[in-house]
Amino acid sequence: MTTYQASGDPWHALADGTRRAIVERLAQAPCAVGELARDLPVSRPAVSQHLKVLKCAGLVTDRAAGTRRVYQLDPGGIGALRADLDRYWTQALARFKQAAEAPEEHTEEVP
């Protein structure tokens, strides 16, 4: 039996392939658990557990729609991930620029 840990860390939540597939599906449109489970190779209860992890990580929200819960991406959580990636990318580009603009060190080759 698999136990799903809800750590609250969005990067950890996305480390699982099924949760990434759920996020990809929710990026297209909000869905109920049953709709998500139809497209995934896991049971409906497993999808619910994955959604709990994603919700704890701040990546999805849910709302009642009659007797169902409809899930959608949380723009705030997705925006925070994007900000992380932008920060990492900006740092990498700054280091690359610094290395490219640094004076070239001359070393003598030994024959």
C-alpha positions as a Python dict, from the first residue, in 0.01 Angstrom:
ca = {
    (1, 'M'): (0, 0, 0),
    (2, 'T'): (135, 342, -99),
    (3, 'T'): (127, 628, 148),
    (4, 'Y'): (111, 977, 5),
    (5, 'Q'): (301, 1235, 205),
    (6, 'A'): (167, 1589, 202),
    (7, 'S'): (479, 1788, 283),
    (8, 'G'): (359, 2126, 163),
    (9, 'D'): (660, 2155, -69),
    (10, 'P'): (535, 2213, -425),
    (11, 'W'): (856, 2078, -581),
    (12, 'H'): (825, 1759, -378),
    (13, 'A'): (459, 1729, -478),
    (14, 'L'): (553, 1755, -846),
    (15, 'A'): (822, 1488, -813),
    (16, 'D'): (553, 1225, -864),
    (17, 'G'): (457, 1150, -1226),
    (18, 'T'): (89, 1099, -1149),
    (19, 'R'): (68, 1437, -976),
    (20, 'R'): (243, 1601, -1273),
    (21, 'A'): (-14, 1438, -1502),
    (22, 'I'): (-294, 1575, -1282),
    (23, 'V'): (-143, 1924, -1296),
    (24, 'E'): (-111, 1900, -1675),
    (25, 'R'): (-476, 1797, -1702),
    (26, 'L'): (-592, 2076, -1468),
    (27, 'A'): (-394, 2325, -1677),
    (28, 'Q'): (-644, 2254, -1955),
    (29, 'A'): (-960, 2294, -1745),
    (30, 'P'): (-1099, 2238, -1395),
    (31, 'C'): (-1206, 1876, -1330),
    (32, 'A'): (-1376, 1657, -1076),
    (33, 'V'): (-1195, 1355, -933),
    (34, 'G'): (-1390, 1113, -1151),
    (35, 'E'): (-1293, 1298, -1468),
    (36, 'L'): (-928, 1294, -1368),
    (37, 'A'): (-935, 925, -1273),
    (38, 'R'): (-1078, 830, -1613),
    (39, 'D'): (-759, 951, -1783),
    (40, 'L'): (-511, 807, -1533),
    (41, 'P'): (-389, 453, -1462),
    (42, 'V'): (-473, 484, -1090),
    (43, 'S'): (-790, 444, -888),
    (44, 'R'): (-1026, 723, -796),
    (45, 'P'): (-921, 709, -426),
    (46, 'A'): (-556, 735, -535),
    (47, 'V'): (-638, 1044, -744),
    (48, 'S'): (-807, 1194, -437),
    (49, 'Q'): (-493, 1132, -231),
    (50, 'H'): (-274, 1289, -499),
    (51, 'L'): (-505, 1591, -508),
    (52, 'K'): (-473, 1621, -129),
    (53, 'V'): (-94, 1640, -166),
    (54, 'L'): (-123, 1900, -445),
    (55, 'K'): (-369, 2103, -238),
    (56, 'C'): (-142, 2092, 68),
    (57, 'A'): (143, 2214, -154),
    (58, 'G'): (-70, 2509, -267),
    (59, 'L'): (-87, 2398, -630),
    (60, 'V'): (-461, 2325, -657),
    (61, 'T'): (-783, 2451, -506),
    (62, 'D'): (-1123, 2291, -495),
    (63, 'R'): (-1485, 2401, -478),
    (64, 'A'): (-1812, 2226, -427),
    (65, 'A'): (-2027, 2171, -735),
    (66, 'G'): (-2332, 1982, -620),
    (67, 'T'): (-2215, 1650, -479),
    (68, 'R'): (-1873, 1675, -649),
    (69, 'R'): (-1556, 1865, -577),
    (70, 'V'): (-1408, 2041, -876),
    (71, 'Y'): (-1033, 2100, -872),
    (72, 'Q'): (-835, 2366, -1054),
    (73, 'L'): (-483, 2500, -1048),
    (74, 'D'): (-411, 2763, -787),
    (75, 'P'): (-260, 3062, -973),
    (76, 'G'): (-73, 3171, -659),
    (77, 'G'): (100, 2835, -614),
    (78, 'I'): (182, 2800, -982),
    (79, 'G'): (309, 3159, -983),
    (80, 'A'): (541, 3081, -692),
    (81, 'L'): (689, 2788, -886),
    (82, 'R'): (736, 3015, -1187),
    (83, 'A'): (909, 3275, -967),
    (84, 'D'): (1147, 3006, -839),
    (85, 'L'): (1232, 2897, -1192),
    (86, 'D'): (1278, 3257, -1305),
    (87, 'R'): (1510, 3321, -1010),
    (88, 'Y'): (1719, 3010, -1088),
    (89, 'W'): (1733, 3103, -1457),
    (90, 'T'): (1831, 3463, -1382),
    (91, 'Q'): (2109, 3345, -1150),
    (92, 'A'): (2237, 3097, -1408),
    (93, 'L'): (2241, 3363, -1681),
    (94, 'A'): (2420, 3610, -1453),
    (95, 'R'): (2690, 3349, -1374),
    (96, 'F'): (2725, 3268, -1744),
    (97, 'K'): (2759, 3638, -1830),
    (98, 'Q'): (3017, 3683, -1554),
    (99, 'A'): (3218, 3385, -1681),
    (100, 'A'): (3193, 3501, -2044),
    (101, 'E'): (3308, 3852, -1961),
    (102, 'A'): (3588, 3750, -1724),
    (103, 'P'): (3939, 3807, -1854),
    (104, 'E'): (4074, 3496, -2014),
    (105, 'E'): (4345, 3326, -1813),
    (106, 'H'): (4649, 3232, -2018),
    (107, 'T'): (4811, 2907, -1929),
    (108, 'E'): (5116, 2770, -2091),
    (109, 'E'): (5083, 2438, -2256),
    (110, 'V'): (5343, 2182, -2166),
    (111, 'P'): (5475, 2001, -2476),
}
